[in-house]
Amino acid sequence: MRGVRSYVALVTVAALVAGCSSEERRPRSEPRYEDPVSESPAEESPSTEVPSAEAASPATKGPISQARREKLNGFLDRVQFLDRVGPQFELDDVEYTSSTDAVAGFNDQRGFSGTVIATTHDNWEHASRLYVRSTLADLVSYSPLGDGAVAVKARRQYPGKNYPGFVLYPDGKTKPLRVLEPQARGRGDVLLDLDRWTSILYDLGGIDTRRLWAADVDAAEVYPVEGTRFGEVWQHVSGRDGAILSVDGFKRRTQTWRFDTSTDGGRSWTTAEADLASSLKRSPYFVSGYDSAVGPDHRQAVATTKELEDLPLVLRELWQTQDERAFRRVPLPWDEPFFGGIAYTPDGAVLLAEVLGPEHWCANRITCPRSGRIWRIAPGGTDVELARDAPRLFGHFGYVDIDVSGGMIVARTSMQSVAVSRDGRRWTEVTPGR
């Protein structure tokens, strides 16, 4: 999972951002519950080149103006803090940054009336829940920063109104978000796993997407990290001795899978490419970020998929490498099943989610909920068997999945809940935001 864009309207427009100076977190209002009314990466090695002023974000141009400060405060005065997330809200996504820190997003099932962002630092024993009505902002994007903090960017399309970004903390307080110039990763700063299109980066607009990003969580500051190449970040992977991977992905021209590895906390990186001679060379379909998984030792898995209109993804091929030099195809017992993600367990087994249901769209329901199940491929094996004691999957047809974030395997089990596991064998049911 790489951050979430919560769409509460059907049209998207590019957004701009203005920078904010660091200041004390804004106290939240008293907790209450109210029923709300109805492009490919460049083919280049990691670079330390600083972007030109034209390529830099407007957020690097200095502190926030008084006018924009008042605009942000006016926005925060109109949002609501809830003491629980009502049953009318459907869980959009949940992303962990550790075993206890997580962020979740919700949309109103009754229509495009608003978005809830919930964040926790104790695995949902306590949470802060921010509700944004669509009349205030109909596009809200957010990305977890770590330690239970989440960066938020909101805007309204018609009439157009673009609000400055801010950081929401698990105690309900807020700080303006400041975007800095590219720099070396600071000691203690969090390396972020962001997507170009589905994270807050898209709504910040006009900023560097060639490098990885990091955050000083307490200061509410984010910045591109010099000497890195943008990719899907894998941290906290069991059996990797603390190594961090930035996965650049499939390279059609060379038929390889490219990734960067750091064994010193992100200060230096080495680039490697593993042979992946899949049918992608002959297909217009592509490998997306969440269709890959990083496991212990030198294991990686790649699932090639194709998209169908208003249906789950279809799994075309599954590939695995155990030496990060060459991928080998894993034979599957089905012919292009509906696909809901892959994940590694700490012992090197692969978990594969199969989405069930008819091969046509359920025209009588907007969400088209489906069930699913989890299969297991033993370490070094090719046999596919149902995973013992695994949770039954259920959710919106596009969200019946398993994924990995913050070292946790996350499985969608209902419209409001997930099950989480460290080892893929013992699972704990969690209801985010409740």
Buried (B, 14 or more C-beta within 10 A) or exposed (E): BBBBBBBBBEEBEEBEBBBBEBEEBBEBEEEEBEEBEEEEBEEEEBBEEBBEEEEBBBBBEEBBEEEBBEBBBEBBEEBBBBEBBBEBBBBBBBBBBBEBBBBBBBBBBEEBBBBBBBBBBEBBEEBBBBBBBBEBBBBBBBBBBBBBBBBBBBBBBEEEBBBBBBBBBBBBBBBBBBBBBBEBBBEEBBBBBBBBEBBBBBBBBBBBBBBBBBBBBBBBBBBBBBBBBBBBBBBBBBBBEEBBBBBBBBBEEEBBBBBBBBBEEBEEBEEBBBBBEBEBEEEEBBBBBBBBBBBBBBBBBBBBBBEEEEBBBBBBBBBBBBEBEBBEBBEBEEEEBBBBBBBBBBBBBBBBBBBBBEEEEBEEEEBBBBBBBBBBBBBEEEEBEEBEEBBEBBBBBBBBBBBBBBBBBBBBBBBBBBBBBBEBBEBEEBBBBB
